[in-house]
Amino acid sequence: MKVSDFDYELPAGQIAQRPASRRDHARLMVVGGGAELSAEPPRPPVTEEFLISDLPGLLSPGDLVVLNDTRVFPARLRGRKESGGRIEVLLLSRTSASRDGRVETWRALLGSSRMPDAGQGIDVGEGLQATVIEPPVEGRALLSLESGEGVASAVERLGQVPLPPYIERPDGPEQEDRERYQTVFARHSGAAAAPTAGLHFTRELLERLESKRIRRAALTLHVGLGTFQPLRGDALPGRIHSEFYRIPESTARAVDETHRAGGRVVAVGTTVVRALEFAGRGGQVVAGEGWCDLFIAPGFPFRQTDLLLTNFHLPRSTLLMLVSAFAGRERVLACYREAIRRGYRFYSYGDAMLLEREAADGPRASPLNASAGGGV
């Protein structure tokens, strides 16, 4: 396969610039099996339309919903160089920190008409000073950050949410984004981008799932900016950017118990799929932490994930390739065409779809209880 096999055209007006009025009021396309893709012209798979709030009626007691509890930190800083020129600093990953947290070293992406040299300082706000350690290469640099109150506290106070590049607003992120571009169950800070499928959940929805005896577990995968990087060329990559993950023993055990009992593991987002499948390559999810660089494309043997709740993704992206591997490329692209026709909103603040994993011999009849959701 080639990167161009995962392309589609999206009207710019369907790229969501703001979230839905309420988290769980985003639209949800539920995709059944039995797609007649061999027909001429190909027919889209059978789909039902619901809201995210209908999810408890689509799942069954004994299912396990797995969430990514990473927390997006306000990684975008605006400052001035010693020359007085403006510069934007996007913090990517921390490489070291002093014991008291007042000095930290970070890899960062700099945006400026003229890059600062090594040794030059950057004033990024009251109480926070940055110094360039190594000369920037293609905008990437190693910085030393210093703050008397502690670097983490200063960044939290001064930084902005790093919204994806396709959310284009003249004044950049707004105060609302601090809350809405963060899941309600976020715990562990370290992500440069949100696990967007999780943005749809409210505390009330989580309680309703629990009341129906649908179990819940969490893992952590810190989403990096590599998730937005376009693929170069037309050949599929062997591996992609690495992202830190951690899977608790309780989550690994819950996945195993769910499968043994005949329940289904529902991954909320592609990040959960990557972490579970990376840690479960041997057939059973192994608790632990490390760096995940797993690339999932059609032909990948899924072992841990049965259902996938996910947003609509960028064309020619590794995320679209993962979803296509999970539910079938032609099936997924047919759903995308149908979503465009119906006016669904795409990308991070957009709508979602609930997919069953494709069987080895093609799409299966969906076991989803599509009549019980009270859909729109």
Buried (B, 14 or more C-beta within 10 A) or exposed (E): BEBEBBEBEBEEEBBBBEBBEEBBBBBBBBBBBEBEBEEEEBEBBBBBBBBBBBBBBBBBEBBBBBBBBBBBBBBBBBBBBEEEEEBBBBBBBBEEBEEEBBBBBBBBBBEBEEBBEEEBBBBBBEBBBBBBBEEBEEEEBBBBBBBEEBBBBBBEBBBBBBBBEBBEEEEBBBEEBBEBBBBBBBEBBBBBBBBBBBBBBBEEBBEBBEEBEBBBBBBBBBBBBBBBEEBEEEEBBEEBBEBBBBBBEEBBBBBBEBBEEEBBBBBBBBBBBBBBBBBBEEEBBEBEEEEBBBBBBBEBEBBBBBBBBBBBBBBBBBBBBBBBBBBBBBBBBBBBBBBBEEEBBBBBBBBBBBBBBBEEEEBBEBEBEBEEBEBE
